Amino acid sequence: MAPTTTATAPGTAPAHETAPRTGPAESGTGTNPTETGTRTAPAPSSAHRTAGPGGSSEYGPLLPAPRADDPVGHGYTAFQAVRLAVWAARECNWVNAMAMTHRAETAWEAITEHLQTAPERPAETELIAVGWKAIKTQHYHDLRTRGLAGADKALLSRAFVRYWTDLSAPTGGHEDAIVDRLALAQIWAVLRPGHRKVLTALAETEDRHCAGQALGMDPTAFTRALGRARKAFYALWHEGEAPARMWGADRTGERHQNVMYLVRLRGRKARARKAQGIAARPLGRAPIDLGVANAVLLDRHVAGESYGALARAFGVSRDTIIDRITRARTQRTADSTARTGAPPR
């Protein structure tokens, strides 16, 4: 049975609250992580919905109670927004270094903003997932601010130490900046033109996707070209020594979305495209244009040409010819059945 604690908001009388730590939604929208292997936001239980809005646990009160239960958006009230924010803060176990009050405030801000901007009423699980995303994003920002955003969160990053050591020195010096600028000029002069072009595009646009478009490359090709350019730059920077590994965190944007949030977002976009009459984009690569219809390939094969001979004649693989002929045969059978009621012999 969940413990009963007291949440005291400033200027209000204490409110008793039953604070369950876990529990699936009554409607069955929660998912057991041990069954699916994926963590899905659990909806607060009925006991949690009727508890005091401030929320309290072994960490103490997390948020003050609202002065009035005003509507926030899509039928949710201020008390419900606070309860969901507290729930998201308690269940976000992967940011243990973040204070519980800081978690709750971050989740509350994200949930209320989502309620104001969402095109349709979101479910409780979606709002909790929004709170989780905001908490995780804020946690990464806090780590970067303190210089702990590297692979090892217990060690300060080299750039952070270099920056603050230079600023906090008794007498400011320009040695590091001069060395870096001279080294950059020397390396830039001997880099290949293709590497310089890739690095320049990324520096000007500050976005991989835009840089790839500026160079006429797809995202995969640009990522590979950028990796080769960086390796060449590091090899020249270390002057024959073993180049340093790629330790930087090159993020093109925050992508800490919950899986179910992305699924619902894709569904909304698909429904919007369908309502506007926009046809769905075909998946995969476009079929190879052989210059002739599939029925012509079928007729030539029936006349005696082998799959291999047709493949050599059109410059494609044997599997491609077999696939086209099979499609033509299936279509011809369906057309004959529709006309005569019996398949062709």
Secondary structure per residue as TSV (DSSP state, phi and psi in degrees):
chain	resnum	aa	ss	phi	psi
A	1	M	-	360.0	139.2
A	2	A	-	-72.0	143.6
A	3	P	-	-71.0	151.8
A	4	T	E	-102.5	123.2
A	5	T	E	-125.6	179.0
A	6	T	E	-121.8	131.0
A	7	A	E	-111.2	119.4
A	8	T	-	-112.1	116.7
A	9	A	-	-93.2	151.2
A	10	P	T	-58.8	128.9
A	11	G	T	78.6	8.2
A	12	T	S	-128.8	162.3
A	13	A	-	-76.7	152.9
A	14	P	-	-59.7	142.4
A	15	A	E	-120.7	126.1
A	16	H	E	-78.0	143.2
A	17	E	E	-142.5	138.4
A	18	T	E	-97.4	118.1
A	19	A	-	-112.5	87.1
A	20	P	-	-70.8	138.5
A	21	R	S	-79.8	-33.4
A	22	T	-	-139.3	167.2
A	23	G	-	154.2	129.3
A	24	P	-	-74.5	165.9
A	25	A	-	-69.7	148.9
A	26	E	T	-65.8	-29.4
A	27	S	T	-80.4	-5.2
A	28	G	S	88.4	14.3
A	29	T	-	-81.9	-16.6
A	30	G	-	-74.8	154.8
A	31	T	-	-124.5	135.9
A	32	N	-	-77.8	118.0
A	33	P	H	-61.0	-28.3
A	34	T	H	-73.5	-17.3
A	35	E	H	-90.4	-38.2
A	36	T	H	-105.3	-19.5
A	37	G	S	80.9	-0.1
A	38	T	S	-122.7	134.0
A	39	R	-	-83.4	120.3
A	40	T	-	-116.2	141.0
A	41	A	-	-61.4	120.3
A	42	P	-	-79.8	141.0
A	43	A	-	-79.5	141.7
A	44	P	-	-59.3	143.6
A	45	S	-	-74.8	172.7
A	46	S	H	-63.9	-35.0
A	47	A	H	-64.2	-35.0
A	48	H	H	-73.4	-32.4
A	49	R	H	-68.3	-29.0
A	50	T	T	-96.1	2.7
A	51	A	S	-81.4	174.3
A	52	G	-	-62.4	143.3
A	53	P	T	-72.4	-24.0
A	54	G	T	-66.6	-36.1
A	55	G	-	77.3	133.5
A	56	S	-	-151.8	154.6
A	57	S	S	-158.0	-155.1
A	58	E	T	-65.4	-13.2
A	59	Y	T	-87.4	-7.8
A	60	G	-	90.4	-179.7
A	61	P	-	-59.5	135.7
A	62	L	-	-96.2	-45.2
A	63	L	S	-134.0	145.0
A	64	P	-	-70.8	150.9
A	65	A	-	-70.6	139.4
A	66	P	-	-62.4	150.4
A	67	R	S	-69.2	-31.3
A	68	A	S	-145.6	150.9
A	69	D	-	-85.4	65.4
A	70	D	-	-77.6	151.6
A	71	P	E	-69.3	141.9
A	72	V	E	-106.3	-42.8
A	73	G	E	164.4	142.9
A	74	H	T	57.0	35.1
A	75	G	T	86.4	-6.8
A	76	Y	E	-85.8	144.3
A	77	T	E	-107.4	174.0
A	78	A	H	-63.6	-38.5
A	79	F	H	-63.6	-41.9
A	80	Q	H	-66.2	-38.5
A	81	A	H	-63.2	-40.2
A	82	V	H	-67.0	-43.1
A	83	R	H	-60.6	-43.9
A	84	L	H	-66.1	-37.1
A	85	A	H	-65.1	-41.4
A	86	V	H	-64.9	-41.3
A	87	W	H	-61.8	-45.3
A	88	A	H	-62.3	-39.0
A	89	A	H	-65.9	-40.3
A	90	R	H	-69.4	-37.5
A	91	E	H	-88.7	-5.4
A	92	C	-	-84.2	82.9
A	93	N	T	-86.3	-3.7
A	94	W	T	-94.4	7.1
A	95	V	-	-127.4	55.1
A	96	N	T	-63.4	-24.1
A	97	A	T	-76.1	-8.5
A	98	M	S	-91.7	133.2
A	99	A	-	-61.9	144.6
A	100	M	H	-62.8	-40.7
A	101	T	H	-63.9	-40.2
A	102	H	H	-63.6	-39.2
A	103	R	H	-61.2	-49.4
A	104	A	H	-63.1	-42.7
A	105	E	H	-64.3	-40.6
A	106	T	H	-65.0	-44.2
A	107	A	H	-65.4	-40.2
A	108	W	H	-62.1	-43.1
A	109	E	H	-62.9	-42.3
A	110	A	H	-68.6	-39.5
A	111	I	H	-66.8	-45.7
A	112	T	H	-64.6	-38.7
A	113	E	H	-65.8	-39.3
A	114	H	H	-65.9	-36.9
A	115	L	H	-65.9	-28.7
A	116	Q	H	-80.5	-26.2
A	117	T	H	-108.5	-12.3
A	118	A	-	-66.8	136.3
A	119	P	S	-71.6	-25.4
A	120	E	S	-140.6	167.9
A	121	R	-	-64.0	121.3
A	122	P	-	-84.6	153.4
A	123	A	-	-77.7	163.7
A	124	E	H	-61.2	-39.4
A	125	T	H	-62.9	-35.3
A	126	E	H	-68.2	-39.6
A	127	L	H	-65.7	-39.2
A	128	I	H	-64.3	-40.4
A	129	A	H	-63.7	-36.9
A	130	V	H	-62.6	-41.7
A	131	G	H	-62.6	-41.6
A	132	W	H	-60.7	-44.8
A	133	K	H	-60.6	-43.5
A	134	A	H	-65.5	-39.8
A	135	I	H	-63.4	-45.7
A	136	K	H	-65.8	-40.8
A	137	T	H	-62.6	-44.7
A	138	Q	H	-63.9	-35.8
A	139	H	H	-63.1	-42.5
A	140	Y	H	-64.9	-39.2
A	141	H	H	-63.5	-41.8
A	142	D	H	-63.2	-40.4
A	143	L	H	-64.1	-43.2
A	144	R	H	-65.2	-37.2
A	145	T	H	-61.9	-34.4
A	146	R	T	-93.2	5.5
A	147	G	T	76.1	21.9
A	148	L	-	-113.8	30.6
A	149	A	-	-96.5	13.1
A	150	G	S	-81.0	-168.0
A	151	A	S	-65.3	-37.4
A	152	D	S	-101.8	107.1
A	153	K	T	-68.8	-9.2
A	154	A	T	-91.0	-8.4
A	155	L	S	-115.5	143.3
A	156	L	-	-73.1	142.2
A	157	S	-	-71.8	153.5
A	158	R	H	-65.4	-39.8
A	159	A	H	-64.3	-38.2
A	160	F	H	-63.6	-46.6
A	161	V	H	-64.8	-42.1
A	162	R	H	-64.4	-40.6
A	163	Y	H	-65.2	-51.8
A	164	W	H	-74.9	-27.1
A	165	T	H	-66.3	-39.1
A	166	D	H	-68.3	-40.9
A	167	L	H	-74.0	-32.0
A	168	S	T	-92.0	3.7
A	169	A	S	-67.3	148.9
A	170	P	S	-57.4	-40.9
A	171	T	S	-126.4	124.7
A	172	G	-	-68.8	139.6
A	173	G	-	-127.2	157.7
A	174	H	-	-112.3	13.2
A	175	E	H	-62.9	-47.9
A	176	D	H	-62.0	-43.8
A	177	A	H	-64.3	-39.4
A	178	I	H	-66.6	-43.2
A	179	V	H	-62.3	-43.8
A	180	D	H	-63.4	-42.8
A	181	R	H	-66.8	-41.5
A	182	L	H	-65.9	-41.8
A	183	A	H	-64.0	-40.6
A	184	L	H	-62.6	-43.4
A	185	A	H	-64.1	-40.5
A	186	Q	H	-68.0	-41.5
A	187	I	H	-69.1	-40.7
A	188	W	H	-62.0	-31.7
A	189	A	H	-70.7	-26.9
A	190	V	H	-105.4	-3.0
A	191	L	S	-68.2	152.3
A	192	R	-	-66.5	148.8
A	193	P	H	-57.3	-37.6
A	194	G	H	-64.3	-39.6
A	195	H	H	-67.1	-41.0
A	196	R	H	-63.3	-38.6
A	197	K	H	-63.9	-42.9
A	198	V	H	-66.1	-46.7
A	199	L	H	-66.3	-36.4
A	200	T	H	-66.2	-42.6
A	201	A	H	-62.0	-41.5
A	202	L	H	-67.8	-38.4
A	203	A	H	-67.8	-34.4
A	204	E	H	-77.1	-39.9
A	205	T	H	-91.7	-25.1
A	206	E	S	58.0	27.8
A	207	D	-	-154.1	129.6
A	208	R	H	-63.5	-43.0
A	209	H	H	-63.4	-46.7
A	210	C	H	-66.3	-37.5
A	211	A	H	-65.1	-40.9
A	212	G	H	-63.8	-40.1
A	213	Q	H	-64.6	-38.0
A	214	A	H	-64.3	-30.5
A	215	L	T	-95.6	0.1
A	216	G	T	72.7	30.7
A	217	M	-	-113.4	148.4
A	218	D	-	-78.5	163.5
A	219	P	H	-55.7	-39.5
A	220	T	H	-66.2	-45.1
A	221	A	H	-64.7	-39.4
A	222	F	H	-67.9	-39.0
A	223	T	H	-61.5	-41.9
A	224	R	H	-66.6	-42.9
A	225	A	H	-64.3	-38.5
A	226	L	H	-65.7	-39.6
A	227	G	H	-62.7	-41.8
A	228	R	H	-65.6	-39.4
A	229	A	H	-65.9	-40.3
A	230	R	H	-66.0	-41.8
A	231	K	H	-63.0	-40.7
A	232	A	H	-64.4	-39.3
A	233	F	H	-64.7	-45.2
A	234	Y	H	-64.7	-37.6
A	235	A	H	-62.3	-40.2
A	236	L	H	-73.6	-33.0
A	237	W	H	-63.7	-39.0
A	238	H	T	-89.9	-1.4
A	239	E	T	51.9	58.0
A	240	G	T	89.6	-13.8
A	241	E	S	-77.9	174.7
A	242	A	-	-68.3	118.7
A	243	P	-	-62.1	148.5
A	244	A	-	-69.6	151.9
A	245	R	-	-73.2	161.2
A	246	M	-	-72.9	97.4
A	247	W	-	-102.9	-9.3
A	248	G	-	-72.8	152.9
A	249	A	-	-101.0	91.1
A	250	D	-	-92.7	88.7
A	251	R	-	-101.3	132.5
A	252	T	S	-84.6	-4.9
A	253	G	S	165.9	167.0
A	254	E	-	-77.6	127.0
A	255	R	-	-131.4	47.5
A	256	H	-	-98.3	46.8
A	257	Q	-	-80.8	148.1
A	258	N	-	-73.9	147.5
A	259	V	H	-62.3	-45.9
A	260	M	H	-66.2	-31.8
A	261	Y	H	-63.3	-41.9
A	262	L	H	-66.4	-37.8
A	263	V	H	-62.9	-45.8
A	264	R	H	-65.4	-38.3
A	265	L	H	-63.8	-41.2
A	266	R	H	-65.1	-38.6
A	267	G	H	-63.1	-41.3
A	268	R	H	-63.4	-42.5
A	269	K	H	-65.2	-38.5
A	270	A	H	-65.2	-42.3
A	271	R	H	-65.4	-36.8
A	272	A	H	-66.3	-41.3
A	273	R	H	-64.6	-38.5
A	274	K	H	-66.6	-39.1
A	275	A	H	-66.5	-32.0
A	276	Q	T	-85.6	-2.4
A	277	G	T	76.9	21.3
A	278	I	-	-88.0	125.5
A	279	A	-	-72.6	144.7
A	280	A	-	-68.9	142.5
A	281	R	-	-72.2	136.2
A	282	P	-	-67.7	143.8
A	283	L	-	-85.9	151.0
A	284	G	S	81.5	-177.0
A	285	R	-	-79.0	155.2
A	286	A	-	-69.0	144.3
A	287	P	-	-64.8	151.6
A	288	I	-	-71.3	132.4
A	289	D	-	-87.1	111.9
A	290	L	-	-88.5	-10.0
A	291	G	S	87.6	-7.1
A	292	V	S	-134.6	159.1
A	293	A	-	-76.3	159.5
A	294	N	H	-63.0	-31.8
A	295	A	H	-64.1	-33.4
A	296	V	H	-66.3	-40.2
A	297	L	H	-62.3	-40.7
A	298	L	H	-63.4	-43.5
A	299	D	H	-63.2	-40.5
A	300	R	H	-68.2	-34.7
A	301	H	H	-70.2	-39.8
A	302	V	H	-64.6	-33.0
A	303	A	T	-71.9	-11.7
A	304	G	T	129.9	-9.6
A	305	E	-	-74.6	137.7
A	306	S	-	-82.5	166.8
A	307	Y	H	-61.3	-42.6
A	308	G	H	-64.0	-39.3
A	309	A	H	-65.6	-41.5
A	310	L	H	-65.8	-38.3
A	311	A	H	-63.6	-42.2
A	312	R	H	-68.3	-33.5
A	313	A	H	-68.2	-35.6
A	314	F	H	-101.8	-2.1
A	315	G	T	70.6	33.9
A	316	V	S	-127.6	177.9
A	317	S	-	-77.8	161.3
A	318	R	H	-65.5	-35.6
A	319	D	H	-63.7	-35.4
A	320	T	H	-63.6	-43.2
A	321	I	H	-64.1	-43.3
A	322	I	H	-61.5	-41.6
A	323	D	H	-64.3	-43.5
A	324	R	H	-65.6	-42.2
A	325	I	H	-67.3	-38.5
A	326	T	H	-63.3	-41.3
A	327	R	H	-64.3	-42.4
A	328	A	H	-64.7	-40.2
A	329	R	H	-65.6	-40.8
A	330	T	H	-64.5	-42.7
A	331	Q	H	-66.0	-39.6
A	332	R	H	-66.4	-37.9
A	333	T	H	-65.0	-41.9
A	334	A	H	-65.8	-40.7
A	335	D	H	-65.7	-41.0
A	336	S	H	-66.9	-39.1
A	337	T	H	-65.8	-37.0
A	338	A	H	-68.1	-31.8
A	339	R	H	-83.0	-46.3
A	340	T	H	-107.2	-13.8
A	341	G	S	84.4	0.5
A	342	A	S	-140.0	143.1
A	343	P	-	-69.7	155.1
A	344	P	-	-69.8	151.8
A	345	R	-	-80.9	360.0
